[in-house]
Amino acid sequence: MHISAIEGCSAHDAQCITQKISEYEQEIKKLQGQQKTLSSTIAYLNNKTKLTEIEMKKTQLEIDALEAQIADLDTRIGGLELSLQRLTDILLERVQQNYKLQTQDPFLLLLTSNGISDFLHKYRYIQLSQTYTQRVMQDAESQKVAYGEEKIAREKKQKEVEALRKKLEQQRISLQQQQA
């Protein structure tokens, strides 16, 4: 068997050949370490990509949930608008009726009544009418406050959706950069 010369060593210089073996073994170990590092880098990048994809899904779920909440708020706001309009109409009618009732002189009311029980009935009606008007006014004020709160909540949710959409777009850009 014929052994050819090895880089910088004669074919019969065992010490030089052993040194070269040692050098190549070290180089192989070094390259194996780099291979591990490269594998680790690839695994890291794959995991980073998966993480970004999962974060994107989470962000989209948050957007979907907020949009559902906004739709619910829109429905409630619509209902409050109708309720507020109805209460306003009732209130205007009640104010007109109260004005008519209050402009009557109690003495004239007594004279035009068919007896004391009719007078008491009309007087009680006026009191009930005033109480009802006050309640309608309180309800209208409560509806107005609720309406305002719901609109503020909707605006807040819409701002959150806008922020999440920007975040989602940044995540998409990041994912594209990772995959490039």
MARKOLKOL-195530 format. One record per residue: x, y, z of N, C-alpha, C in turn; chain; residue in one letter. Coordinates in pm, whole numbers. Layout:
> n_u  n_v  n_w  ca_u  ca_v  ca_w  c_u  c_v  c_w  chaine  residu
> X  Y  Z  X  Y  Z  X  Y  Z  A  A $
...
***
This chain:
> n_u  n_v  n_w  ca_u  ca_v  ca_w  c_u  c_v  c_w  chaine  residu
> 84  -115  0  0  0  0  89  122  0  A  M $
> 53  215  -87  136  333  -105  65  453  -44  A  H $
> 131  524  44  75  642  110  137  762  43  A  I $
> 52  850  -4  103  970  -69  133  1076  36  A  S $
> 200  1177  -4  237  1286  87  111  1363  128  A  A $
> 111  1410  251  -1  1488  304  48  1629  319  A  I $
> -32  1719  287  -7  1862  293  99  1900  396  A  E $
> 217  1930  351  324  1975  438  398  1864  510  A  G $
> 363  1738  487  429  1626  553  475  1527  446  A  C $
> 584  1462  478  625  1355  388  540  1233  419  A  S $
> 534  1140  329  449  1023  343  489  937  461  A  A $
> 614  949  511  660  863  617  682  936  748  A  H $
> 645  1063  759  665  1141  882  541  1124  971  A  D $
> 544  1024  1060  429  989  1144  391  1102  1237  A  A $
> 489  1169  1291  459  1278  1384  385  1390  1312  A  Q $
> 425  1424  1195  359  1529  1117  219  1485  1079  A  C $
> 204  1359  1042  72  1307  1003  -21  1308  1124  A  I $
> 28  1268  1241  -53  1271  1364  -97  1413  1393  A  T $
> -6  1506  1374  -39  1648  1396  -150  1690  1301  A  Q $
> -141  1648  1175  -243  1684  1076  -378  1620  1112  A  K $
> -374  1496  1161  -498  1429  1204  -562  1510  1315  A  I $
> -479  1549  1410  -529  1629  1522  -588  1761  1472  A  S $
> -522  1824  1378  -572  1951  1323  -706  1931  1252  A  E $
> -715  1824  1175  -841  1797  1103  -953  1759  1199  A  Y $
> -921  1683  1304  -1023  1649  1403  -1076  1776  1470  A  E $
> -983  1868  1502  -1025  1993  1563  -1112  2074  1466  A  Q $
> -1073  2073  1340  -1150  2146  1239  -1289  2084  1224  A  E $
> -1296  1951  1227  -1426  1882  1218  -1512  1918  1338  A  I $
> -1454  1915  1458  -1529  1953  1578  -1580  2097  1567  A  K $
> -1492  2183  1518  -1529  2323  1502  -1645  2335  1403  A  K $
> -1635  2262  1293  -1742  2265  1192  -1870  2203  1247  A  L $
> -1859  2097  1330  -1977  2039  1392  -2043  2140  1485  A  Q $
> -1964  2216  1558  -2018  2322  1645  -2090  2426  1562  A  G $
> -2030  2460  1449  -2096  2556  1360  -2224  2497  1303  A  Q $
> -2221  2368  1275  -2341  2301  1226  -2450  2308  1331  A  Q $
> -2413  2283  1457  -2510  2292  1565  -2562  2434  1577  A  K $
> -2471  2531  1565  -2510  2670  1573  -2604  2704  1457  A  T $
> -2574  2656  1340  -2659  2680  1224  -2795  2615  1244  A  L $
> -2796  2493  1295  -2923  2425  1323  -3000  2502  1429  A  S $
> -2930  2548  1530  -2995  2626  1635  -3052  2755  1578  A  S $
> -2977  2817  1491  -3024  2942  1429  -3149  2916  1346  A  T $
> -3146  2809  1270  -3263  2774  1189  -3383  2745  1279  A  I $
> -3362  2669  1385  -3470  2638  1479  -3521  2766  1544  A  A $
> -3429  2855  1582  -3467  2982  1642  -3554  3063  1545  A  Y $
> -3509  3072  1421  -3585  3149  1322  -3721  3086  1295  A  L $
> -3726  2952  1289  -3855  2885  1270  -3949  2913  1387  A  N $
> -3896  2904  1509  -3978  2932  1626  -4021  3078  1631  A  N $
> -3933  3167  1591  -3965  3311  1588  -4078  3335  1487  A  K $
> -4072  3269  1374  -4176  3281  1272  -4309  3228  1325  A  T $
> -4304  3110  1389  -4427  3052  1447  -4485  3144  1554  A  K $
> -4397  3200  1637  -4441  3293  1742  -4511  3413  1680  A  L $
> -4452  3469  1576  -4513  3584  1509  -4648  3547  1450  A  T $
> -4658  3429  1389  -4785  3383  1333  -4891  3369  1442  A  E $
> -4851  3312  1556  -4945  3295  1668  -4986  3432  1723  A  I $
> -4891  3523  1735  -4922  3658  1782  -5019  3727  1686  A  E $
> -5001  3703  1557  -5092  3760  1458  -5233  3704  1475  A  M $
> -5242  3573  1500  -5373  3511  1522  -5439  3569  1647  A  K $
> -5360  3586  1752  -5412  3644  1875  -5461  3786  1851  A  K $
> -5382  3864  1781  -5422  4002  1751  -5550  4003  1669  A  T $
> -5561  3913  1571  -5682  3907  1489  -5803  3868  1575  A  Q $
> -5784  3774  1668  -5893  3737  1758  -5935  3856  1844  A  L $
> -5838  3935  1890  -5870  4053  1969  -5949  4154  1885  A  E $
> -5907  4171  1760  -5979  4260  1668  -6121  4211  1648  A  I $
> -6137  4082  1623  -6270  4024  1602  -6359  4044  1725  A  D $
> -6302  4022  1844  -6379  4040  1967  -6422  4185  1984  A  A $
> -6329  4277  1959  -6362  4419  1971  -6466  4461  1868  A  L $
> -6455  4409  1747  -6554  4442  1645  -6692  4389  1683  A  E $
> -6697  4272  1746  -6825  4219  1794  -6880  4309  1905  A  A $
> -6793  4355  1993  -6835  4446  2099  -6885  4578  2041  A  Q $
> -6817  4627  1938  -6860  4751  1873  -6997  4732  1809  A  I $
> -7018  4618  1744  -7148  4590  1684  -7257  4587  1791  A  A $
> -7225  4525  1905  -7319  4521  2016  -7348  4663  2068  A  D $
> -7242  4742  2080  -7260  4881  2124  -7343  4959  2023  A  L $
> -7320  4936  1895  -7400  5004  1792  -7548  4969  1807  A  D $
> -7576  4842  1834  -7714  4799  1853  -7774  4867  1976  A  T $
> -7698  4868  2086  -7748  4931  2208  -7766  5081  2189  A  R $
> -7672  5143  2118  -7683  5288  2094  -7806  5317  2010  A  I $
> -7830  5233  1910  -7951  5249  1829  -8077  5238  1913  A  G $
> -8079  5139  2003  -8193  5124  2093  -8208  5242  2187  A  G $
> -8096  5291  2236  -8100  5408  2324  -8148  5532  2249  A  L $
> -8107  5545  2124  -8153  5660  2044  -8305  5655  2029  A  E $
> -8358  5537  1998  -8503  5523  1984  -8574  5551  2116  A  L $
> -8520  5494  2223  -8579  5514  2355  -8573  5660  2395  A  S $
> -8463  5723  2370  -8447  5865  2404  -8544  5950  2321  A  L $
> -8559  5918  2195  -8654  5991  2111  -8796  5972  2161  A  Q $
> -8830  5849  2195  -8965  5821  2246  -8989  5896  2377  A  R $
> -8891  5893  2466  -8905  5965  2593  -8914  6116  2571  A  L $
> -8841  6166  2475  -8848  6309  2445  -8987  6345  2394  A  T $
> -9042  6263  2306  -9178  6287  2256  -9280  6284  2369  A  D $
> -9267  6183  2456  -9359  6173  2571  -9343  6294  2661  A  I $
> -9220  6331  2684  -9193  6444  2772  -9253  6573  2717  A  L $
> -9237  6596  2588  -9297  6716  2528  -9449  6715  2544  A  L $
> -9508  6600  2521  -9654  6588  2538  -9694  6613  2683  A  E $
> -9616  6556  2776  -9647  6572  2919  -9630  6718  2963  A  R $
> -9529  6784  2912  -9507  6924  2949  -9626  7008  2901  A  V $
> -9671  6979  2780  -9787  7053  2728  -9911  7028  2814  A  Q $
> -9934  6902  2850  -10050  6870  2934  -10038  6934  3072  A  Q $
> -9918  6929  3129  -9898  6991  3260  -9920  7141  3253  A  N $
> -9876  7201  3145  -9896  7345  3132  -10045  7377  3129  A  Y $
> -10119  7298  3054  -10264  7321  3047  -10329  7300  3184  A  K $
> -10284  7195  3254  -10343  7167  3385  -10304  7272  3489  A  L $
> -10183  7319  3482  -10136  7416  3581  -10194  7555  3557  A  Q $
> -10232  7582  3435  -10289  7714  3408  -10432  7724  3460  A  T $
> -10489  7610  3493  -10623  7614  3551  -10615  7660  3696  A  Q $
> -10700  7749  3729  -10710  7798  3866  -10776  7689  3950  A  D $
> -10716  7654  4065  -10776  7550  4149  -10921  7583  4188  A  P $
> -10949  7711  4208  -11085  7750  4243  -11178  7724  4126  A  F $
> -11131  7755  4003  -11209  7729  3883  -11228  7579  3865  A  L $
> -11125  7502  3896  -11134  7356  3888  -11243  7305  3983  A  L $
> -11249  7364  4103  -11351  7324  4201  -11490  7359  4151  A  L $
> -11501  7477  4089  -11632  7520  4040  -11680  7438  3921  A  L $
> -11585  7394  3837  -11625  7317  3718  -11639  7169  3746  A  T $
> -11606  7127  3865  -11616  6985  3900  -11759  6953  3938  A  S $
> -11795  6828  3919  -11928  6778  3956  -11923  6723  4098  A  N $
> -11887  6804  4189  -11884  6764  4329  -11741  6751  4378  A  G $
> -11731  6729  4510  -11601  6721  4575  -11520  6600  4528  A  I $
> -11589  6487  4507  -11515  6368  4463  -11460  6387  4323  A  S $
> -11533  6455  4232  -11483  6484  4099  -11363  6579  4108  A  D $
> -11370  6679  4198  -11260  6772  4220  -11137  6697  4269  A  F $
> -11156  6610  4368  -11043  6532  4423  -10984  6440  4316  A  L $
> -11069  6383  4234  -11024  6297  4125  -10938  6378  4026  A  H $
> -10983  6496  3987  -10908  6581  3894  -10778  6630  3958  A  K $
> -10786  6665  4086  -10667  6712  4157  -10563  6600  4166  A  Y $
> -10611  6480  4197  -10521  6363  4205  -10461  6333  4068  A  R $
> -10539  6350  3962  -10491  6329  3826  -10378  6427  3796  A  Y $
> -10394  6551  3836  -10289  6652  3813  -10162  6612  3887  A  I $
> -10175  6567  4011  -10057  6524  4087  -9988  6405  4022  A  Q $
> -10068  6306  3982  -10012  6188  3915  -9945  6227  3783  A  L $
> -10006  6317  3713  -9951  6363  3586  -9816  6430  3608  A  S $
> -9807  6511  3711  -9680  6578  3742  -9574  6476  3784  A  Q $
> -9613  6380  3865  -9520  6275  3908  -9470  6195  3787  A  T $
> -9563  6160  3699  -9526  6085  3580  -9431  6168  3493  A  Y $
> -9457  6295  3478  -9371  6382  3399  -9231  6388  3458  A  T $
> -9223  6397  3590  -9092  6399  3656  -9017  6268  3631  A  Q $
> -9090  6157  3639  -9027  6027  3614  -8977  6016  3470  A  R $
> -9059  6064  3376  -9018  6062  3236  -8895  6150  3215  A  V $
> -8890  6263  3283  -8774  6351  3272  -8649  6282  3328  A  M $
> -8663  6212  3439  -8550  6139  3498  -8507  6025  3405  A  Q $
> -8605  5954  3350  -8572  5847  3256  -8500  5901  3133  A  D $
> -8547  6013  3084  -8483  6074  2967  -8340  6114  3000  A  A $
> -8318  6169  3117  -8183  6207  3158  -8095  6083  3172  A  E $
> -8148  5977  3231  -8072  5852  3245  -8037  5795  3108  A  S $
> -8134  5797  3016  -8109  5746  2881  -8003  5830  2811  A  Q $
> -8008  5961  2833  -7911  6050  2771  -7770  6020  2822  A  K $
> -7759  5997  2953  -7628  5964  3012  -7579  5829  2958  A  V $
> -7668  5729  2957  -7632  5597  2906  -7590  5605  2759  A  A $
> -7662  5683  2682  -7631  5702  2541  -7490  5759  2526  A  Y $
> -7459  5861  2604  -7327  5922  2600  -7217  5824  2639  A  G $
> -7242  5746  2743  -7144  5648  2788  -7120  5540  2683  A  E $
> -7227  5496  2620  -7214  5392  2516  -7137  5446  2396  A  E $
> -7162  5570  2359  -7088  5629  2247  -6940  5641  2280  A  K $
> -6908  5680  2403  -6769  5691  2446  -6704  5553  2444  A  I $
> -6776  5453  2493  -6723  5316  2494  -6698  5268  2351  A  A $
> -6790  5299  2260  -6773  5257  2120  -6650  5325  2060  A  R $
> -6633  5455  2085  -6518  5527  2031  -6387  5468  2086  A  E $
> -6388  5433  2214  -6269  5373  2276  -6237  5239  2208  A  K $
> -6339  5158  2189  -6319  5027  2124  -6269  5045  1980  A  K $
> -6322  5145  1910  -6278  5168  1774  -6131  5209  1771  A  Q $
> -6088  5288  1868  -5947  5326  1876  -5860  5204  1905  A  K $
> -5912  5115  1991  -5838  4992  2021  -5824  4907  1896  A  E $
> -5931  4898  1817  -5927  4820  1693  -5825  4880  1598  A  V $
> -5824  5012  1587  -5727  5078  1499  -5584  5046  1543  A  E $
> -5560  5053  1675  -5426  5023  1727  -5389  4877  1701  A  A $
> -5484  4787  1719  -5458  4645  1694  -5434  4618  1546  A  L $
> -5504  4689  1460  -5482  4670  1316  -5341  4717  1278  A  R $
> -5296  4826  1338  -5159  4872  1313  -5060  4768  1364  A  K $
> -5088  4714  1482  -5001  4611  1540  -4998  4489  1448  A  K $
> -5115  4449  1397  -5122  4334  1308  -5042  4360  1180  A  L $
> -5050  4480  1128  -4974  4513  1008  -4825  4506  1037  A  E $
> -4782  4555  1152  -4641  4547  1190  -4598  4402  1204  A  Q $
> -4687  4318  1258  -4657  4176  1272  -4643  4111  1134  A  Q $
> -4729  4151  1040  -4721  4096  904  -4588  4134  839  A  R $
> -4549  4260  858  -4422  4306  802  -4307  4228  865  A  I $
> -4313  4210  995  -4208  4135  1066  -4202  3992  1014  A  S $
> -4317  3931  995  -4321  3794  944  -4262  3786  804  A  L $
> -4296  3881  720  -4240  3883  583  -4089  3898  587  A  Q $
> -4040  3981  677  -3894  3999  690  -3829  3871  740  A  Q $
> -3894  3801  832  -3838  3678  886  -3834  3570  778  A  Q $
> -3935  3570  691  -3942  3467  589  -3855  3498  468  A  Q $
> -3810  3623  459  -3727  3662  343  -3585  3613  357  A  A $
***
